[in-house]
Amino acid sequence: MDFATSSDPLLRFALHSGIAVFALTGLLLAAIVVLRLLADRREAREAHMRQEWQPVFLHAIEGLPYQMPRIVGRDREMILLVWLQFTEMLRGEARERLRTMANALQLPGTALRLLGRGDMRGRLLAVVGLGRMRTTDAWEDLSVLMTDANPVLSLLAARSLLQIDAGRAAAPVLAVIAQREDWSRARIAGMLGEARDAALGPALLAGLVAGGDAEARRLLPLLDVVPTADRWPALSPRLAAGTPIDTLVAALRAVADPRALADVRRLAGHADWPVRAQAATALARIGGSDDLPRLQAMLGDAEWWVRYRAAQALLRLPGVTPSLLDEIAGDINDRYGADMLRQVRAEAATGAAARPVS
């Protein structure tokens, strides 16, 4: 009797818990079904709108007259999505005609309203649309979003600012790039290459001069993306003694000026191997016959990557012929250096190469 009495509360608890779990599972399944139905409905609506508006967009691109379909309710949000999908494939005059059409459809206002809503999908749609429509009224909002913690949203906001007015956006966008560690380098290069504005070069050089070593490390790779005038005044201080290793490596990657030769030769003897490896690669670009003994000595470096880059540089120096390489190989006393030179020569013959050093 005592056992039955003491176990009743436990049984009731287990029973109630089971009922609660069963009910919650049912609610979860119902929610999944509802979400799936809503997603299917949205996809069907999007497909319908695309089919309905595609002929209109095509007529607008060709400069032909077109009849606007009737717009009701929240159609403009869906039209904005379809418009973005359509303009993704277009450039130049065709996209400009669709931009004019977007203004006629009041899509900039739709995008601005979406920007103020909380859901991420709508904000991303708005940010991309405002840039592609070059909506100047969105400048302040996009400038704030450029510093948002979300890397995708902030990067898209920066891209949109460049699309709206690259000259005005150049300096603030580069200032934010210099601070962001979470933005994709490939996407940064893509949006700057897309902008192609004359203001980007001077803004980049000014950012390199004004920024510290950490900022320079992020901006230096952009010298290969953004056309600049004389980069040497901005690059030279980053090759100085005492510069952090990662900034030195970034600066050496950007070296293409013979005025850097003395610094590069000095850095070829740096205590840290990533700097020595990048110095060898830089010598391949700006070095000459005087650097043959230096590179030959680097073939005996303790670090594999330094030996590899030194061997590559030897092959690329002006005036170096196969017979001279044979002579250098015969003079190498270090077995590892000789093996590396043979490996690189074989790679050059077959078109193979090792991955770049980080």
Secondary structure, DSSP 8 states (H G I E B T S, - for coil): -HHHHHHHHHHHHHHHHHHHHHHHHHHHHHHHHHHHHHHHHHHHHHHHHHHHHHHHHHHHHHT---------TTHHHHHHHHHHHHHTT--HHHHHHHHHHHHHTTHHHHHHHHHTSS-HHHHHHHHHHHHHTT-GGGHHHHHHHTT-S-HHHHHHHHHHHHHH-HHHHHHHHHHHHTT-SSS-HHHHHHHHHHH--TTHHHHHHHHHHHS-HHHHHHHGGGGGTS--S--HHHHGGGGSTT--HHHHHHHHHH---GGGHHHHHHHTT-SSHHHHHHHHHHHHHH--GGGHHHHHHHTT-SSHHHHHHHHHHHHHSTT--HHHHHHHHHH---HHHHHHHHHHHHHHHHT-------
